[in-house]
Amino acid sequence: MGSPETRVTKLLDAAKIRYRLLPHTEPVFTVEAAARQRGVVKEAIVKAILLCDRQGRYVMACVAGNARVDPRAVRALLPEGWTRLHFATEEEILAVTGYVQGAVAPIGLPTDVPVIFDDDVALHEQVTISSGDVMAGLELASRDLIVAAGARLAPIAERKSGDP
């Protein structure tokens, strides 16, 4: 199978960041399907979730595949004036990121979209992300992904009581 060239792979190639293509045999739109297709555990998948406030400002929040983002924790990290965050619609995701829902990557976003990764992402040496195409994922070093995304690390995943 030929390697799909996407905006994500072009950006990683331009930055000389090494990655491994993980082709899918069918389109994936869920973490469970991506984990099966890529042969990885859900914890090693980085979910890229676009959030929006009432003023129409967007922020990309990324958590491990087995976690849920806490919009309140994300908002607490943003500058003064950001209002309550909600999940972006499918149409907003495409318009803001250029990616279809289910194939969103935290790389190549508009410069006015802050990117925040849950600090648990950095605990994994290798992680997988969408390639920007529902037919493939990419595996790369978490430290390279954090740099390529221009991301800030913070605790933004929902924590159960008793979790650190």
MARNU-848947 format. One line per field, with one value per atom (N, C-alpha, C): x, z, y; atom name. Coordinates in nm, 4 decimals, padded with zeros to 6 digits. Each point is the difference from the previous one (the first is absolute). Layout:
REM MARNU-848947
px: c(X_...);
pz: c(Z_...);
py: c(Y_...);
at: c(CA_...);
END
This chain:
REM MARNU-848947
px: c(00.0842_-00.0842_00.0876_-00.0324_00.0743_-00.0276_00.0913_-00.0096_-00.0870_-00.1139_-00.0798_00.0732_00.0053_00.0626_-00.1117_00.0124_-00.0998_00.0697_-00.0789_00.0580_00.0850_-00.0443_00.0751_00.1352_00.0013_00.1274_00.0930_-00.0561_00.0835_00.0642_-00.0778_00.0547_00.1067_-00.0249_00.1002_00.1260_-00.0171_00.1157_00.0800_-00.0687_00.0684_00.0779_-00.0535_00.0671_00.1021_00.0149_00.0934_-00.0320_-00.1292_-00.0459_-00.0338_00.0592_-00.0212_-00.1350_-00.0659_-00.1282_-00.0121_-00.0926_-00.0280_-00.1458_-00.0259_-00.1355_-00.0669_-00.1232_-00.0779_-00.1277_00.0057_-00.1155_-00.1177_-00.1190_-00.1232_-00.0564_-00.0705_-00.0652_-00.1392_-00.0490_-00.1283_00.0053_-00.0850_00.0011_-00.0304_00.0664_-00.0265_-00.0497_-00.0964_-00.0578_-00.0077_00.0470_-00.0013_00.1369_00.0260_00.1261_00.0086_-00.1113_00.0000_00.0390_-00.0601_00.0315_00.1452_00.0462_00.1385_00.0974_-00.0266_00.0885_00.0065_-00.1157_-00.0019_00.0786_-00.0264_00.0654_00.1510_00.0415_00.1421_00.0762_-00.0724_00.0658_00.0638_-00.0675_00.0525_-00.1072_00.0414_-00.0961_-00.0574_-00.1217_-00.0666_00.0816_00.0733_00.0801_00.1080_00.0415_00.1068_-00.0534_-00.1316_-00.0607_-00.0234_00.0328_-00.0268_-00.1243_-00.1061_-00.1240_00.0125_-00.0305_00.0036_-00.1447_-00.0353_-00.1382_-00.0071_-00.0783_-00.0152_-00.1132_00.0337_-00.0981_-00.0188_-00.1177_-00.0353_-00.0640_00.0249_-00.0700_-00.1121_-00.0755_-00.1171_00.0363_00.1246_00.0446_00.0531_-00.0062_00.0463_00.1494_00.0657_00.1436_00.0177_00.1057_00.0228_00.1300_00.0017_00.1187_00.0013_00.1179_00.0164_00.0474_-00.0781_00.0331_00.0291_00.1135_00.0408_00.0207_-00.0629_00.0102_00.0265_00.0423_00.0205_-00.1335_00.0076_-00.1196_-00.0954_00.0482_-00.0855_-00.0546_00.0295_-00.0380_-00.1063_-00.0597_-00.0962_00.0559_-00.0167_00.0475_-00.0935_00.0569_-00.0758_-00.0002_-00.1094_-00.0035_00.0264_-00.0383_00.0251_00.1499_00.0707_00.1451_00.0676_-00.0495_00.0561_-00.0250_-00.1231_-00.0343_00.0846_00.0268_00.0798_00.1413_00.0469_00.1351_00.0037_-00.1162_-00.0075_00.0017_00.0348_00.0044_-00.1376_00.0028_-00.1218_-00.0953_-00.1277_-00.0999_-00.0585_00.0664_-00.0572_-00.1199_-00.1072_-00.1215_-00.0101_-00.1087_-00.0227_00.0257_00.0703_00.0355_-00.0989_-00.0247_-00.0819_00.0713_-00.0444_00.0607_-00.0421_00.0952_-00.0280_-00.0852_-00.0785_-00.0817_00.0868_-00.0547_00.0696_00.0373_-00.0905_00.0245_00.1106_-00.0028_00.1040_00.1366_00.0030_00.1267_00.0627_-00.0781_00.0520_00.0417_-00.0832_00.0297_00.1257_00.0181_00.1128_00.1284_-00.0102_00.1218_00.0351_-00.1009_00.0224_-00.0052_-00.0281_-00.0092_-00.1454_-00.0379_-00.1336_-00.0010_-00.1165_-00.0136_00.0423_00.0833_00.0528_00.1396_00.0446_00.1343_00.0757_-00.0377_00.0607_00.1361_00.0975_00.1345_00.0291_00.0821_00.0308_00.1137_00.0250_00.1110_-00.0563_00.0584_-00.0416_-00.1264_-00.0250_-00.1192_00.0261_-00.1059_00.0196_00.0763_00.0804_00.0845_-00.0794_-00.1255_-00.0800_-00.0743_00.0279_-00.0616_00.1050_-00.0134_00.0956_-00.0144_00.1108_00.0004_00.0485_-00.0821_00.0333_-00.0101_00.1082_00.0024_-00.0105_-00.0769_00.0007_00.1403_00.0478_00.1379_00.0241_-00.1055_00.0181_00.0514_-00.0237_00.0481_00.1516_00.0672_00.1467_00.0552_-00.0853_00.0460_00.0305_-00.0549_00.0221_00.1144_00.0944_00.1117_-00.0497_-00.0874_-00.0575_-00.1509_-00.0586_-00.1449_-00.0447_-00.1313_-00.0525_-00.1022_-00.0065_-00.0951_-00.0616_-00.1014_-00.0550_00.0997_-00.0002_00.0861_-00.0694_-00.1251_-00.0805_-00.0857_00.0155_-00.0727_-00.0576_-00.1285_-00.0632_00.0551_00.0845_00.0553_00.1402_00.0512_00.1334_00.0220_00.0801_00.0482_00.1501_00.0568_00.1444_00.0496_00.1136_00.0642_00.1255_00.0188_00.1187_00.0309_00.1165_00.0398_-00.0893_-00.0457_-00.0881_00.0701_00.1276_00.0714_00.0020_00.0131_-00.0022_-00.1391_-00.1032_-00.1365_-00.0277_00.0417_-00.0231_00.0664_00.1219_00.0719_-00.0685_-00.0332_-00.0618_-00.1341_-00.0729_-00.1310_00.0113_00.1190_00.0152_-00.0873_-00.0088_-00.0945_00.0560_-00.0925_00.0266_-00.0485_00.0743_-00.0399_-00.0653_-00.1136_-00.0709_-00.0983_-00.0451_-00.0977_-00.1400_-00.0414_-00.1301_-00.0952_00.0415_-00.0894_-00.0850_-00.1214_-00.0844_00.0714_00.0010_00.0644_-00.1077_00.0091_-00.0901_00.0526_-00.0861_00.0496_00.0998_00.1109_00.1071_00.1099_-00.0294_00.1037_00.0969_00.1249_00.0979_-00.0313);
pz: c(00.0000_00.0000_00.0000_-00.0835_-00.0034_00.1235_00.0325_00.1174_-00.0308_00.0708_-00.0305_00.0445_-00.0901_00.0349_00.0430_00.1210_00.0546_00.0475_00.0387_00.0566_00.1220_00.0801_00.1194_-00.0386_-00.0942_-00.0384_-00.0648_-00.0778_-00.0613_00.1070_00.1024_00.1080_00.0791_00.0286_00.0721_-00.0837_-00.1294_-00.0890_-00.0047_-00.0122_-00.0065_00.1277_00.1146_00.1285_00.0301_-00.0949_00.0158_00.1264_00.0243_00.1124_-00.0520_00.0640_-00.0418_00.0483_-00.0858_00.0350_-00.0780_00.0443_-00.0698_-00.0404_-00.1263_-00.0519_00.0478_00.0479_00.0462_-00.0842_-00.1147_-00.0895_00.0633_-00.0332_00.0439_-00.1182_00.0295_-00.1068_-00.0296_00.0905_-00.0195_00.0735_-00.0369_00.0679_00.1491_00.0831_00.1442_00.0474_00.0909_00.0542_00.1525_00.0617_00.1460_00.0487_00.1272_00.0601_-00.0006_00.0293_00.0030_-00.1363_-00.1057_-00.1351_-00.0365_00.0379_-00.0300_00.0730_00.1254_00.0766_-00.0656_-00.0416_-00.0674_-00.1303_-00.0813_-00.1309_00.0123_00.1012_00.0156_00.0859_00.0685_00.0861_00.1221_00.0584_00.1178_00.1084_00.1216_00.1089_-00.0088_00.0513_-00.0071_00.0682_00.1053_00.0726_-00.0864_-00.1060_-00.0873_-00.1148_-00.0064_-00.1031_00.0591_-00.0755_00.0424_-00.0733_00.0784_-00.0555_-00.0069_-00.1150_-00.0200_-00.0019_00.0987_00.0185_-00.0093_-00.0953_-00.0187_00.0883_00.0818_00.0874_-00.0440_00.0305_-00.0423_00.1164_00.0100_00.1012_-00.0660_00.0788_-00.0511_-00.0962_00.0041_-00.0922_-00.1310_-00.0150_-00.1239_-00.0060_00.1169_00.0053_00.0227_-00.0577_00.0035_00.0708_00.0614_00.0647_-00.0288_-00.0274_-00.0235_00.1304_00.0504_00.1226_-00.0364_00.0442_-00.0359_00.1252_00.0000_00.1120_-00.0537_00.0894_-00.0372_-00.0408_-00.0835_-00.0553_00.1012_00.1186_00.1028_00.0965_-00.0261_00.0908_-00.0632_00.0855_-00.0449_00.0358_-00.0908_00.0267_00.1001_00.0863_00.0958_-00.0517_-00.0639_-00.0561_00.1036_00.1245_00.1048_00.0260_00.0004_00.0208_-00.1163_-00.1215_-00.1175_00.0116_00.0289_00.0095_00.1058_00.1103_00.1071_-00.0460_-00.1081_-00.0512_-00.1048_-00.0449_-00.1074_00.0570_-00.0832_00.0475_00.0487_00.0770_00.0506_-00.1158_00.0238_-00.0999_-00.0749_00.0051_-00.0629_00.0822_-00.0685_00.0678_-00.0023_00.0551_00.0095_-00.1348_00.0056_-00.1218_-00.0280_-00.1283_-00.0433_-00.1180_-00.0300_-00.1104_-00.1328_-00.0887_-00.1326_-00.0800_-00.0906_-00.0876_-00.1107_-00.0684_-00.1129_-00.1048_-00.0256_-00.0987_00.0476_00.1295_00.0552_-00.0058_00.0311_-00.0027_-00.1386_-00.1022_-00.1364_-00.0365_00.0339_-00.0364_00.0702_00.1267_00.0778_-00.0237_-00.0029_-00.0075_-00.1407_-00.0863_-00.1325_-00.0012_00.1143_00.0122_00.0232_-00.0499_00.0286_00.1408_00.0623_00.1330_-00.0077_00.0951_-00.0011_-00.0587_-00.0667_-00.0583_00.0397_00.1142_00.0456_00.0624_-00.0415_00.0578_00.0647_00.1046_00.0679_-00.0646_-00.1267_-00.0728_-00.1193_-00.0273_-00.1178_00.0215_00.1241_00.0314_-00.0192_-00.0116_-00.0072_00.1236_-00.0172_00.1095_00.1173_-00.0232_00.1103_00.0789_-00.0293_00.0735_00.0953_00.1308_00.0950_00.0036_00.0279_00.0086_00.1392_00.0696_00.1353_00.0045_00.0458_00.0165_00.1479_00.0309_00.1364_00.0294_00.1210_00.0306_-00.0042_00.0065_-00.0112_-00.1382_-00.1023_-00.1351_00.0005_00.0770_00.0037_00.0714_00.0688_00.0695_-00.0960_-00.1201_-00.1004_-00.0914_-00.0215_-00.0893_-00.1435_-00.0431_-00.1347_00.0121_-00.0870_-00.0045_-00.1452_-00.0187_-00.1359_-00.0098_-00.1194_-00.0297_-00.1361_-00.0337_-00.1344_-00.0979_-00.1182_-00.1056_-00.0729_00.0378_-00.0743_-00.1042_-00.0072_-00.0940_00.0815_-00.0163_00.0789_-00.0329_-00.1010_-00.0406_00.0551_00.0880_00.0562_00.1257_00.0877_00.1167_-00.0119_00.0937_00.0038_00.1411_00.0102_00.1290_00.0032_00.1103_00.0155_00.1466_00.0287_00.1380_00.0577_00.1226_00.0618_00.0092_00.0293_00.0119_-00.1347_-00.1100_-00.1327_-00.0315_00.0388_-00.0231_00.0768_00.1236_00.0833_-00.0626_-00.0477_-00.0658_-00.1314_-00.0827_-00.1300_00.0153_00.1060_00.0227_00.0690_00.0512_00.0768_00.1239_00.0595_00.1091_00.1370_00.0853_00.1418_00.0721_00.1008_00.0795_00.1291_00.0340_00.1234_00.0298_00.1227_00.0331_-00.0473_-00.1175_-00.0567_-00.0175_00.0401_-00.0083_00.1268_-00.0155_00.1182_00.0939_00.1247_00.1025_00.0928_00.0316_00.0993_00.1369_00.0978_00.1334_00.0428_00.0524_00.0362_-00.1041_-00.1261_-00.1019_00.0328_-00.0400_00.0244_-00.0843);
py: c(-00.1185_00.1185_00.1234_00.0950_00.1246_00.0833_00.0821_00.0839_00.1213_00.0172_00.1183_00.1262_00.0939_00.1273_00.0930_00.0523_00.0912_00.1261_00.0959_00.1219_-00.0337_-00.0974_-00.0396_-00.0596_-00.0940_-00.0619_00.1027_00.0914_00.1052_00.0877_00.0372_00.0829_-00.0747_-00.1279_-00.0787_-00.0191_-00.0267_-00.0138_00.1301_00.1125_00.1303_00.0286_-00.0463_00.0212_-00.1101_-00.0940_-00.1123_-00.0817_-00.0199_-00.0811_-00.1392_-00.0994_-00.1393_-00.0496_-00.0750_-00.0615_-00.1298_-00.0825_-00.1256_00.0006_-00.0273_-00.0066_-00.1288_00.0129_-00.1150_-00.0067_-00.0693_-00.0050_-00.0741_00.0441_-00.0662_-00.0784_-00.1081_-00.0759_00.0551_00.0861_00.0674_00.1330_00.0949_00.1300_-00.0164_00.0783_-00.0037_00.1361_-00.0052_00.1219_-00.0025_-00.1098_-00.0100_-00.0453_00.0261_-00.0439_-00.1519_-00.0656_-00.1460_-00.0573_00.0521_-00.0471_00.0317_00.1189_00.0374_-00.0919_-00.0315_-00.0883_-00.1375_-00.0526_-00.1306_00.0040_00.1015_00.0100_00.0219_00.0747_00.0344_-00.1001_-00.0893_-00.0974_00.0628_00.0996_00.0685_00.0035_00.0336_00.0193_00.1408_00.0175_00.1306_00.1100_-00.0360_00.0990_00.0632_-00.0700_00.0497_00.0863_00.0153_00.0846_00.1381_00.1026_00.1369_00.0482_00.0268_00.0540_00.1521_00.0551_00.1456_00.0492_00.0812_00.0430_00.1519_00.0481_00.1442_00.0510_00.0982_00.0643_00.1443_00.0547_00.1353_00.0737_00.1310_00.0782_00.0805_00.0741_00.0727_00.1128_00.0452_00.1054_-00.0573_-00.1306_-00.0620_-00.0209_-00.0038_-00.0288_-00.1500_-00.0541_-00.1441_-00.0334_-00.1178_-00.0546_-00.1498_-00.0532_-00.1434_-00.0635_-00.0943_-00.0712_-00.1449_-00.0509_-00.1359_-00.0833_-00.1176_-00.0925_-00.1399_-00.0882_-00.1398_-00.0615_-00.1017_-00.0621_-00.0589_-00.0322_-00.0574_00.1056_00.1267_00.1083_00.0904_00.0809_00.1012_00.1371_00.0958_00.1348_00.0679_00.0817_00.0801_00.1440_00.0434_00.1359_00.1090_-00.0217_00.1009_00.0147_-00.1127_00.0050_00.0722_-00.0225_00.0683_00.1498_00.0371_00.1430_00.0711_-00.0674_00.0603_00.0363_-00.0606_00.0249_00.1117_00.0421_00.0994_00.1413_00.0980_00.1385_00.0482_00.1043_00.0643_00.0286_-00.0179_00.0339_-00.1188_-00.1147_-00.1189_-00.0429_-00.0388_-00.0433_-00.1520_-00.0494_-00.1443_-00.0677_-00.1127_-00.0726_-00.1121_-00.0216_-00.1128_-00.0673_-00.1221_-00.0732_00.0618_00.0168_00.0562_-00.0982_00.0546_-00.0834_-00.0593_-00.0968_-00.0620_00.1054_00.0933_00.1059_00.0942_00.0352_00.0877_-00.0685_-00.1287_-00.0746_00.0087_-00.0257_00.0061_00.1421_00.0977_00.1392_00.0518_-00.0344_00.0535_-00.0781_-00.1330_-00.0821_-00.0448_-00.0091_-00.0557_-00.1512_-00.0609_-00.1448_-00.0400_-00.1182_-00.0514_-00.0584_00.0023_-00.0590_-00.1457_-00.0418_-00.1358_-00.0083_00.1066_00.0017_00.1265_00.0561_00.1260_-00.0269_00.0773_-00.0058_00.1355_00.0016_00.1271_00.0781_-00.0284_00.0625_00.0768_00.1158_00.0760_00.0814_00.0365_00.0783_00.1485_00.0800_00.1450_00.0488_00.1020_00.0487_00.0569_00.0385_00.0543_-00.1084_-00.1264_-00.1111_-00.0573_00.0293_-00.0578_-00.1523_-00.0680_-00.1452_-00.0387_-00.0793_-00.0438_-00.1520_-00.0628_-00.1461_-00.0321_-00.1041_-00.0506_-00.0503_00.0253_-00.0369_-00.1510_-00.0823_-00.1447_-00.0415_00.0827_-00.0330_-00.0142_00.0831_-00.0018_-00.1234_-00.0751_-00.1208_-00.1146_00.0080_-00.1044_00.0421_-00.0909_00.0314_00.0173_-00.0916_00.0049_00.0137_00.0800_00.0177_-00.0076_-00.0149_00.0042_00.1116_00.0586_00.1059_-00.0302_00.0742_-00.0101_00.0607_-00.0534_00.0544_00.1148_00.0267_00.0956_-00.0707_-00.1314_-00.0848_-00.1160_-00.0299_-00.1068_-00.1388_-00.0096_-00.1293_-00.0272_00.0879_-00.0246_00.0827_-00.0579_00.0714_00.0154_00.0721_00.0191_-00.0282_-00.0654_-00.0205_00.0859_00.0712_00.0826_00.0190_00.0525_00.0251_00.1095_-00.0202_00.1000_00.1354_00.0014_00.1282_00.0727_-00.0736_00.0623_00.0542_-00.0745_00.0466_00.1284_00.0049_00.1186_00.1217_-00.0171_00.1106_00.0380_-00.0980_00.0283_00.0712_-00.0335_00.0616_00.1349_00.0321_00.1234_-00.0033_-00.1182_-00.0226_00.0355_00.0346_00.0209_-00.1259_-00.0456_-00.1158_00.0459_-00.0626_00.0323_-00.1128_-00.0108_-00.1046_00.0413_-00.0493_00.0392_-00.1176_-00.1198_-00.1155_-00.0032_-00.0512_-00.0182_-00.0947_00.0345_-00.0835_-00.0528_-00.1295_-00.0577_00.0379_00.0073_00.0330_-00.1070_00.0436_-00.0910_-00.0066_00.0456_00.0050_00.1127_-00.0166_00.1088_00.1220);
at: c(N_CA_C_N_CA_C_N_CA_C_N_CA_C_N_CA_C_N_CA_C_N_CA_C_N_CA_C_N_CA_C_N_CA_C_N_CA_C_N_CA_C_N_CA_C_N_CA_C_N_CA_C_N_CA_C_N_CA_C_N_CA_C_N_CA_C_N_CA_C_N_CA_C_N_CA_C_N_CA_C_N_CA_C_N_CA_C_N_CA_C_N_CA_C_N_CA_C_N_CA_C_N_CA_C_N_CA_C_N_CA_C_N_CA_C_N_CA_C_N_CA_C_N_CA_C_N_CA_C_N_CA_C_N_CA_C_N_CA_C_N_CA_C_N_CA_C_N_CA_C_N_CA_C_N_CA_C_N_CA_C_N_CA_C_N_CA_C_N_CA_C_N_CA_C_N_CA_C_N_CA_C_N_CA_C_N_CA_C_N_CA_C_N_CA_C_N_CA_C_N_CA_C_N_CA_C_N_CA_C_N_CA_C_N_CA_C_N_CA_C_N_CA_C_N_CA_C_N_CA_C_N_CA_C_N_CA_C_N_CA_C_N_CA_C_N_CA_C_N_CA_C_N_CA_C_N_CA_C_N_CA_C_N_CA_C_N_CA_C_N_CA_C_N_CA_C_N_CA_C_N_CA_C_N_CA_C_N_CA_C_N_CA_C_N_CA_C_N_CA_C_N_CA_C_N_CA_C_N_CA_C_N_CA_C_N_CA_C_N_CA_C_N_CA_C_N_CA_C_N_CA_C_N_CA_C_N_CA_C_N_CA_C_N_CA_C_N_CA_C_N_CA_C_N_CA_C_N_CA_C_N_CA_C_N_CA_C_N_CA_C_N_CA_C_N_CA_C_N_CA_C_N_CA_C_N_CA_C_N_CA_C_N_CA_C_N_CA_C_N_CA_C_N_CA_C_N_CA_C_N_CA_C_N_CA_C_N_CA_C_N_CA_C_N_CA_C_N_CA_C_N_CA_C_N_CA_C_N_CA_C_N_CA_C_N_CA_C_N_CA_C_N_CA_C_N_CA_C_N_CA_C_N_CA_C_N_CA_C_N_CA_C_N_CA_C_N_CA_C_N_CA_C_N_CA_C_N_CA_C_N_CA_C_N_CA_C_N_CA_C_N_CA_C_N_CA_C_N_CA_C_N_CA_C_N_CA_C_N_CA_C_N_CA_C_N_CA_C_N_CA_C_N_CA_C_N_CA_C_N_CA_C_N_CA_C_N_CA_C_N_CA_C_N_CA_C_N_CA_C_N_CA_C_N_CA_C_N_CA_C_N_CA_C);
END
